[in-house]
């Protein structure tokens, strides 16, 4: 994962360098700038005379420090992307002239293959081939287009001031250059020449399955393939591990793939997550990397977490701190990628509030649909910032496009059993049992991260009583 950014209008050179510096934590391995039809790498000695500039910070995972922007003819690309099917696309389109070892160059080559002096058509005809998590900008000297993957795993924010329009991978870069009204780009939209254009349809939860075992088998297959493609390039895999069914399924798949797995869990002493994670680590005879935190650590991290996730929402702070501290442990062990179970609750009705809609299935489908289409704005942007504050990329197997397209076809009674259902996600628990996860683990209820780690309790019962914290939240 990296950062991308651009400015269009009357800007200063310092605006570019300021944005790059603010987002350096997302890409500490190098940077590049495109302006005036020239590309500059790892230097501040560049000249700005045009009204449009692209820039990029690199976190190298696939390839060896392949700096961006990348050029192909008159097309210029900056991308924050993990394209999981890039090898298949190289074969499908017979690409034999790659100049880098970056999967991002494949994005550029596919668009070039469709380009006939119309950037919009080329992008629309290319995006359908991309299987991965991505945010990229492509420029042909006349027009530019910026877009992101269908779920919004990779972030894009945009806004304008009196002098220019800009977008970037985090809000703080836009705030640094004086933009205050900032929007999160809807993943079904693109930015084209400073305008927002809808080009994709939203997800719709529409039940189609009538064979429970077939549904279990299809979800199992999609999950295995999703995890496999996300760890193909990794020898060791870091996993945000709560001990719940979502992360345990990922763990089981990783072990079946023969991967070396590092489990990471944080929480206050005797918290549910620490206990559950340790039980499962013992069950599979795996080491568990833990951080037992206390009130002082939570207070010390409180302001830092707000600045990282760019939100004062208490629920987001609790979850964001959990992910921030856990990914810090992975960073200390030199991981650059970490997997999580994000998305499972939205796909398989994991939240307690879904029970209230059990008696009116259409309303349940509507809520599931809304939550999936808005997961980019509620959860993914928070999680991305939390892990990337430690220069660690988040990968989310449950938000694979094939798995989503399977999950949204589940009937409501595959997910919930009653309006008093305290377990929920029943078909996912069947998947876990199908994979050999012990029944005690597969069927165990699980609290949300902010509660199961104990962080939310400390914040609400201890920190909120302090004047300095109250002033901060006003």
URUR-V424986 format. One record per residue. N is the residue number from 1. OMEGA is omega in radians with two decimals (none if undefined). NEAR is the number of other ideal C-beta (glycine too) atoms within 10 Angstrom. D_FIRST is the distance of its C-alpha to the first C-alpha in Angstrom with 2 decimals. Layout:
# URUR-V424986
N;OMEGA;NEAR;D_FIRST
N;OMEGA;NEAR;D_FIRST
This chain:
# URUR-V424986
1;-3.08;27;0.00
2;2.96;27;3.78
3;3.03;28;7.08
4;-3.12;28;9.92
5;3.08;29;13.53
6;3.06;24;17.08
7;3.12;26;20.66
8;-3.14;19;23.77
9;-3.12;15;27.21
10;-3.10;10;29.08
11;3.12;21;26.61
12;3.12;13;26.86
13;-3.12;14;24.98
14;3.11;11;24.31
15;-3.12;22;22.42
16;-3.11;24;19.70
17;3.10;15;19.58
18;3.14;15;19.72
19;3.12;27;16.66
20;-3.11;21;14.65
21;-3.14;13;16.11
22;-3.07;21;15.50
23;-3.08;24;11.71
24;-3.14;13;11.66
25;3.12;17;10.53
26;-3.10;27;6.94
27;-3.07;25;7.36
28;-3.01;13;10.60
29;3.12;17;11.09
30;3.13;17;12.57
31;3.11;25;13.00
32;-3.09;21;14.90
33;3.01;25;17.33
34;3.04;25;19.37
35;3.10;21;22.76
36;3.11;13;26.32
37;3.08;10;25.32
38;3.10;11;24.00
39;3.14;18;20.67
40;3.13;18;20.34
41;3.00;14;18.02
42;3.08;12;17.93
43;3.04;9;21.09
44;3.14;12;22.50
45;3.09;5;25.50
46;-3.08;18;24.94
47;3.13;10;27.39
48;3.07;17;26.86
49;3.13;6;29.65
50;3.12;12;28.01
51;-3.12;12;27.10
52;3.12;19;23.55
53;3.02;22;20.55
54;3.09;25;16.88
55;-2.97;27;14.40
56;2.94;32;10.88
57;-3.02;29;9.20
58;2.85;25;7.48
59;-3.00;21;5.67
60;3.07;17;7.57
61;3.02;17;7.72
62;-3.05;15;9.85
63;-3.08;15;12.33
64;3.07;9;13.49
65;3.10;13;12.12
66;-3.03;18;12.48
67;3.06;21;12.58
68;0.17;31;12.56
69;3.07;23;14.50
70;-3.12;23;15.93
71;3.00;16;19.55
72;-3.03;17;21.78
73;3.12;10;25.24
74;-3.13;14;25.13
75;3.11;18;21.69
76;-3.10;21;18.75
77;2.80;25;15.11
78;-3.03;28;11.93
79;2.95;25;8.99
80;-2.87;31;5.57
81;2.85;27;6.34
82;-3.12;24;7.37
83;-2.97;25;11.06
84;3.13;23;13.08
85;-3.04;15;16.34
86;3.12;23;15.67
87;3.09;12;18.46
88;-3.14;14;20.84
89;3.07;20;20.26
90;3.12;17;21.05
91;-3.07;8;24.28
92;-3.10;11;25.09
93;3.09;16;24.94
94;-3.14;8;26.28
95;-3.10;16;23.66
96;-3.10;7;25.05
97;3.10;8;24.14
98;3.14;15;20.46
99;3.10;12;20.13
100;3.03;16;16.75
101;-3.12;12;15.25
102;3.05;25;11.99
103;3.14;25;11.74
104;3.13;27;10.93
105;3.11;24;14.48
106;3.05;25;15.89
107;-3.13;26;15.04
108;-3.10;28;17.04
109;3.12;23;19.77
110;3.11;25;20.34
111;3.09;24;20.78
112;-3.13;19;23.02
113;-3.13;15;25.07
114;-2.99;17;25.84
115;3.05;21;26.35
116;3.12;8;29.99
117;3.06;9;29.91
118;-3.01;13;28.56
119;-3.12;23;24.87
120;-3.13;14;25.04
121;-3.13;12;26.75
122;-3.14;21;24.44
123;-3.14;23;21.31
124;-3.13;16;23.22
125;-3.10;16;24.49
126;-2.98;21;21.15
127;-3.10;21;18.88
128;3.14;9;21.12
129;-2.99;18;20.11
130;3.07;22;16.35
131;-3.10;19;15.51
132;3.11;21;11.97
133;-3.01;28;9.43
134;2.87;22;8.87
135;-3.11;25;9.79
136;3.03;27;11.55
137;3.09;25;14.67
138;-3.06;25;17.45
139;-3.11;21;20.57
140;-3.12;18;23.86
141;3.10;12;25.84
142;-3.08;9;27.48
143;2.97;13;25.08
144;3.09;20;21.44
145;3.06;22;19.56
146;3.09;24;16.41
147;-3.10;25;15.42
148;-3.13;26;13.05
149;-2.97;22;13.44
150;3.13;21;16.76
151;-3.09;23;15.88
152;3.10;25;13.40
153;3.09;28;10.58
154;-2.96;29;8.26
155;2.96;26;10.40
156;3.04;28;12.82
157;-3.12;22;15.84
158;3.10;21;18.81
159;3.13;19;22.24
160;2.95;17;25.05
161;-3.08;15;27.69
162;-3.01;7;30.98
163;-3.04;15;29.54
164;2.99;22;26.30
165;-3.14;19;23.73
166;2.99;27;20.05
167;-3.08;26;16.72
168;-3.10;29;13.41
169;3.07;27;10.32
170;-3.12;27;12.65
171;-3.02;22;16.43
172;3.10;17;17.18
173;3.12;26;16.41
174;3.10;25;18.97
175;-3.12;16;21.37
176;-3.11;16;21.31
177;2.95;22;22.79
178;3.08;15;25.35
179;-3.07;22;24.10
180;3.11;8;25.31
181;-2.98;9;25.44
182;3.14;19;21.85
183;3.04;16;20.95
184;-3.06;17;18.09
185;3.05;21;17.85
186;-3.07;18;19.37
187;3.07;25;17.33
188;3.12;17;20.68
189;2.99;17;21.00
190;2.93;23;19.83
191;3.06;22;20.50
192;3.13;17;22.89
193;3.07;15;24.55
194;-3.13;15;24.10
195;3.14;9;25.49
196;-3.08;12;24.11
197;3.06;12;25.07
198;-3.12;10;25.09
199;3.11;14;24.39
200;3.01;15;23.68
201;3.07;8;25.89
202;2.96;14;24.98
203;3.04;22;25.01
204;3.11;12;28.55
205;-3.08;23;29.68
206;-3.05;10;32.71
207;3.13;15;34.38
208;-3.07;10;35.52
209;2.99;17;35.86
210;3.10;8;39.35
211;-3.03;9;38.96
212;-3.10;15;37.25
213;3.07;10;36.86
214;3.10;10;35.41
215;3.10;21;32.82
216;-3.12;19;32.01
217;-3.12;14;31.75
218;3.09;19;29.50
219;3.12;24;27.06
220;-3.13;19;27.17
221;-3.12;14;26.47
222;3.13;21;23.56
223;3.13;25;21.99
224;3.13;19;22.52
225;3.14;16;21.01
226;3.13;24;17.95
227;-3.09;26;17.34
228;-3.10;16;18.33
229;-3.11;19;15.89
230;-3.13;22;12.90
231;-3.09;22;14.24
232;-3.07;11;15.88
233;-3.06;13;13.89
234;3.04;17;14.31
235;3.07;7;17.64
236;-3.08;13;17.28
237;3.03;23;15.65
238;-3.11;27;15.22
239;2.96;25;16.55
240;-2.90;29;17.08
241;-3.14;30;20.77
242;-3.05;30;23.41
243;3.07;25;26.10
244;-3.07;26;26.23
245;-3.09;27;26.64
246;-3.10;26;23.12
247;3.11;24;21.40
248;3.05;27;24.51
249;3.10;28;24.27
250;3.11;28;20.74
251;-3.12;26;22.21
252;3.11;22;25.18
253;3.13;21;23.25
254;3.13;21;21.21
255;3.11;16;24.57
256;3.09;13;26.18
257;3.13;14;23.56
258;-3.12;6;24.57
259;2.97;17;21.32
260;-3.00;11;21.59
261;2.98;20;20.36
262;-3.14;18;19.88
263;-3.11;26;20.78
264;-3.11;24;19.98
265;3.03;29;22.28
266;3.10;29;23.56
267;3.03;25;26.62
268;-3.09;18;29.96
269;3.13;9;32.69
270;3.10;9;33.98
271;-3.08;21;31.39
272;-3.11;18;31.04
273;3.14;26;27.47
274;-3.13;24;28.49
275;-3.10;13;31.60
276;-3.13;23;30.11
277;3.14;27;27.22
278;3.12;15;29.77
279;-3.11;15;32.11
280;3.07;25;29.63
281;3.10;20;28.42
282;-3.14;10;32.14
283;-3.11;13;32.73
284;3.09;15;30.27
285;-3.12;6;31.14
286;3.03;17;27.65
287;3.11;9;26.79
288;3.12;18;25.31
289;-3.04;18;23.43
290;3.03;19;24.70
291;3.10;15;25.06
292;-3.05;14;28.27
293;-3.13;23;27.94
294;-3.08;12;30.86
295;-3.11;14;31.86
296;3.14;9;31.30
297;-3.14;17;27.68
298;3.11;24;27.07
299;3.13;16;28.90
300;-3.09;12;27.09
301;-3.01;19;23.67
302;-3.12;21;24.92
303;3.12;13;24.47
304;3.13;13;21.18
305;3.09;26;19.84
306;3.14;18;21.34
307;-3.11;12;19.69
308;-3.05;24;16.24
309;3.09;25;16.51
310;3.13;17;18.78
311;3.06;17;21.48
312;3.08;11;24.89
313;-3.02;14;25.32
314;3.13;15;26.67
315;3.12;16;25.28
316;3.12;21;21.72
317;-3.13;27;22.36
318;3.13;23;23.62
319;-3.13;25;20.75
320;3.11;29;18.15
321;3.10;29;19.97
322;-3.09;28;20.08
323;3.14;28;16.35
324;-3.11;25;15.83
325;3.14;22;18.55
326;3.13;32;17.67
327;3.03;27;14.10
328;3.08;18;15.87
329;3.13;22;18.04
330;3.10;22;15.30
331;3.13;17;13.96
332;3.10;12;17.61
333;3.03;11;17.76
334;3.00;8;14.95
335;3.05;21;12.58
336;3.11;17;8.84
337;3.04;21;8.65
338;3.13;25;11.18
339;3.05;26;13.02
340;3.13;26;15.17
341;-3.13;25;18.11
342;3.09;26;17.10
343;-3.10;25;18.98
344;-3.12;25;21.96
345;-3.14;24;24.24
346;-3.12;28;23.84
347;-2.96;27;24.44
348;3.05;25;27.29
349;-3.11;29;28.99
350;-3.08;22;28.05
351;-3.10;14;28.83
352;-3.09;14;32.41
353;3.14;9;33.05
354;-3.11;24;32.94
355;-3.08;18;36.26
356;-3.12;12;38.05
357;-3.06;19;37.48
358;-3.08;19;38.75
359;3.09;10;42.18
360;-3.03;11;40.81
361;-3.12;14;38.30
362;3.09;10;37.61
363;3.07;14;36.46
364;3.11;20;34.24
365;3.13;19;32.65
366;-3.12;14;32.20
367;3.08;18;30.48
368;3.12;26;28.13
369;3.14;17;27.36
370;-3.09;14;26.80
371;3.13;21;24.51
372;-3.11;21;22.30
373;-3.12;20;22.17
374;-3.12;17;21.35
375;3.11;24;18.91
376;-3.03;25;16.15
377;-3.09;16;18.37
378;-3.02;13;19.81
379;-2.99;20;17.32
380;3.14;24;13.75
381;3.09;24;13.32
382;-3.08;24;14.86
383;3.12;25;12.92
384;-3.12;27;9.45
385;-3.11;26;11.02
386;-3.14;26;12.82
387;-3.10;29;10.28
388;3.01;26;8.04
389;3.08;22;11.53
390;-3.10;21;11.56
391;3.09;18;8.28
392;-3.12;24;7.75
393;3.10;22;5.36
394;3.02;23;8.07
395;-2.96;28;9.62
396;-3.06;24;12.91
397;-3.11;27;15.54
398;-3.14;26;18.13
399;2.98;26;16.45
400;-3.00;25;16.73
401;3.11;17;18.81
402;3.11;15;21.71
403;3.10;23;21.98
404;-3.11;20;22.04
405;3.04;11;24.64
406;-3.04;20;26.66
407;-3.08;29;26.45
408;3.09;18;27.60
409;-3.10;15;30.79
410;2.99;26;31.90
411;-3.05;15;35.26
412;-3.09;20;35.38
413;2.93;14;37.70
414;-3.05;22;35.18
415;-3.12;23;33.00
416;-3.13;23;35.69
417;3.14;15;39.24
418;3.08;10;40.92
419;3.08;11;40.66
420;-3.05;8;40.99
421;-3.12;17;38.25
422;3.13;9;36.58
423;3.09;15;34.52
424;3.12;21;32.91
425;-2.98;26;30.31
426;-3.11;19;33.18
427;3.08;22;31.88
428;3.08;28;28.69
429;3.03;21;31.06
430;3.06;20;33.05
431;3.12;26;30.00
432;3.11;22;29.61
433;3.12;15;33.32
434;-3.11;15;33.08
435;3.13;18;30.55
436;3.04;10;32.88
437;3.14;21;31.46
438;-3.05;15;34.58
439;-3.13;10;36.21
440;-3.14;10;36.25
441;-3.07;20;32.45
442;-3.04;21;31.89
443;-3.09;15;34.29
444;3.05;18;33.59
445;-3.09;12;32.78
446;3.06;23;29.74
447;3.06;16;29.27
448;-2.99;18;26.19
449;-3.07;25;23.91
450;3.11;21;25.34
451;-3.05;17;28.83
452;3.07;23;28.38
453;-3.09;28;26.91
454;-3.07;25;29.72
455;-3.09;30;27.57
456;-3.14;22;28.91
457;3.12;15;32.47
458;-3.13;22;32.16
459;-3.02;21;30.69
460;-3.05;13;33.39
461;-3.10;10;36.33
462;-2.99;13;35.73
463;-3.08;20;33.36
464;3.08;12;34.54
465;-3.08;9;38.03
466;-3.07;12;37.10
467;-3.08;7;37.95
468;3.11;10;34.98
469;3.10;15;32.59
470;3.13;11;34.76
471;-3.12;8;34.70
472;-3.05;13;30.92
473;-3.14;13;30.67
474;none;5;33.35
